[in-house]
Structures are given as structure tokens and as C-alpha cells.
């Protein structure tokens, strides 16, 4: 818990081959939190990137200070869910922000997440590409159709009470995220979806903020055929078990 009862926001940034994106996303995060007057820390969980991401993170730690940037690397790729568990062990904030490090999520939306949380005293605030003025930029038609189709299937089968299930830009109360991590069994892209489904089961409240998702600026997307098959398998598993 943040000292003195004031809210503190711990941003968990799992990275793998993000050396070009990391300095910019960290700069944008620091500027956003400083301008909005919110206390923050950024926890970088690098999974043994061969491109020098870790060395860049070490430099950022020196520039911004080890109270603001915490590098907590792992030896190899171990998955998103375990990256969050690892990052949470080092988080001193009472709220956790999860987001991608590849600039597809702009930190400018975080103050809106914080406002929304306070407004409704929500346990979770989720960024949505599918409500209000939210949207996706830089995807081709195939990728948009896959995303929309996945979201539609999920809505029909799971009735989750949130409009964007596969997004990974969210604000959680720390204790809520810890509880959800204990319940979740999925890996990969299904993991984000299961988090919302389990949240509904446990009676947690979810607010939504429309966001713009911009396709990654540098590097290659990690979505491939295997991920799509895994997603469908995971969706059917969740449907059968929830």
C-alpha cells in the first residue's frame, strides 16, 4: 500500500525485444503521471530479450531513478500471466496498471482510467476498443476481422459484462488482481479474457474507458496461427468450465 493513504500506481511492463519502444513508452508514462500528479512506479519484466532490451531498461533505471523504474528480469520467456505475478511481487502501489510496452497502448488514457475508477469505485477499469470513440488503427482487414470475431464469439459464449475481452490495457486494485491471478489457469491471449470472466464470477465491478489501439510501431507482432488456435481452445475451455 502506498504510504500515507495516497494512491500509488504500479505499471507492469512485460517486455520481449522492445529496445526501440521501451524508452518512448517509459518517457510517455513518466510525463503522464507527473502531469496528472499521481504517484507511480514502472516495473519492467524482461524475459531474456536477445535484442538488448534489458540494457536499455538498466539505462532508464539510472535516468529516472530506481524508485521510479524497477527492472525485474527473468531468464527466458515464461508467459504473460507469470510476468504479472512476478511484477506484482515487487509492486508497492495499491493500484496496478497493465499495458503493452510496444506503444500500441498510449499512456494518455491512464488518467481517464483513474478518473473512471474514482467515479464508480470500480475494482477494475478496462480499456475498450469497441465502445464510444474507441478503435483500432494500423491493422489490416484480416486482423480486424479476427479480433472482432474473437470478441463476438466470447460475448455470445461467456456473457462477460465487458465489451473488450482480449484487450490488455487495464487498471486493477492490487488485491483484486492478486485474487484473479490465483484463479486464472489460461495462457497467452486467452489469459486476458479469463481475467474478466473470473472477475464477473467473483462479483468484482468493471468500468470501461474507450481507447485507441495503434498497431506496434517497431518490431513484429506476436500474433500468429498458433495463437489463434490456442485462443479458440481456451475459449471453449472457459465456456465449459464457467
Secondary structure by P-SEA (a helix, b strand, c coil): ccccccbbbbbbbbbccccccaaaaaaaaaaaaaaacccbbbbbbccccccaaaaaaaaaaaaaccccbbbbcccccccaaaaaaaaaaaccccbbbbbbccccccccaaaaaaaaaaaccccbbbbbccccccccccccaaaaaaaaaaaaaaaaccccccccccccccccaaaaaaaaaaaccccccaaaaaaaaaaaaabbbbbbbbbbbbccccccccccaaaaaaaaaaaaaaaacc
